[in-house]
Amino acid sequence: MDISSIIALVVLAFIALYAISIFNKLVALKNQFQNGFAQIEVQLKRRYDLIPNLVEIAKGYMAHEKETLENVIAARNQASAGLQKAAGDPNNPSALKDLAGAEAVLQGALGQLNFVMEDYPDLKANQNMMQLTEELTSTENKVGFARQAFNDQVMAYNTYKQSFPQNFFAGFLGHAADATLLEFEDSKEIQAAPKVSF
């Protein structure tokens, strides 16, 4: 073996080792943002589980608001289906867009429910309703934090993948597509949870 063959083998070995390190880093970053989505999933499922209880309590007070209550349940079911689809592949832009759209519809329906509840002071004063409203508010905050963490992890993955020389290797290593941010539209109809004053 001559010196040029040895140099070529060393260069190829270095490139192979470098490609392996890039691949491992991409896998680690992808796993982080997928775990981040799993945290969002946990919080959204908790919220979806609380909503039927909220509606059930409201039914007793809001007999004339059947359509509003049905809209909340329909929006909750649509959002839950969107979550299941997105959880199957949190890197699917279409699934994340559908989830964000379903969440906007749900937020609008919950906002309408809050608006209608203003006409029912006995309902607002109900201990179970106050507790559920507080739990929903707490869960909303947790969803926001989980979504921010997920989006930060997506940005770290995309930034690493798009940087040179990783962008040269990423496509060959099965990481061609960018990860997608999860952005929920803020509904202007959403109102804050009722405040309790003593």
QUITA-V992684 format. One record per backbone hydrogen bond with DSSP energy under -0.5 kcal/mol. NH is the residue of the N-H (numbers start at 1). CO is the residue of the C=O. Records with the same first field share a line. If there is no record, write none. Layout:
NH: CO ; CO
This chain:
6: 2
7: 3
8: 4
9: 5
10: 6
11: 7
12: 8
13: 9
14: 10
15: 11
16: 12
17: 13
18: 14
19: 15
20: 16
21: 17
22: 18
23: 19
24: 20
25: 21
26: 22
27: 23
28: 24
29: 25
30: 26
31: 27
32: 28
33: 29
34: 30
35: 31
36: 32
37: 33
38: 34
39: 35
40: 36
41: 37
42: 38
43: 39
44: 40
45: 41
46: 42
47: 43
48: 44
49: 45
50: 46
51: 47
52: 48
53: 49
54: 50
55: 51
56: 52
57: 53
58: 54
59: 55
60: 56 ; 57
61: 57 ; 58
62: 58
65: 62
69: 65
70: 66
71: 67
72: 68
73: 69
74: 70
75: 71
76: 72
77: 73
78: 74
79: 75
80: 76
81: 77
82: 78
83: 79
84: 80
85: 81
86: 82
87: 83
88: 84
89: 85 ; 86
92: 89
93: 91
96: 92
97: 93
98: 94
99: 95
100: 96
101: 97
102: 98
103: 99
104: 100
105: 101
106: 102
107: 103
108: 104
109: 105
110: 106
111: 107
112: 108
113: 109
114: 110
115: 111
116: 112
117: 113
118: 114 ; 115
119: 116
120: 117
123: 120
124: 120
125: 121
126: 122 ; 123
130: 126
131: 127
132: 128
133: 129
134: 130
135: 131
136: 132
137: 133
138: 134
139: 135
140: 136
141: 137
142: 138
143: 139
144: 140
145: 141
146: 142
147: 143
148: 144
149: 145
150: 146
151: 147
152: 148
153: 149
154: 150
155: 151
156: 152
157: 153
158: 154
159: 155
160: 156
161: 157
162: 158
163: 159 ; 160
167: 163
168: 165
169: 165
170: 166
171: 167
173: 169
174: 171
175: 170
183: 181
184: 182
187: 185
190: 187
197: 195
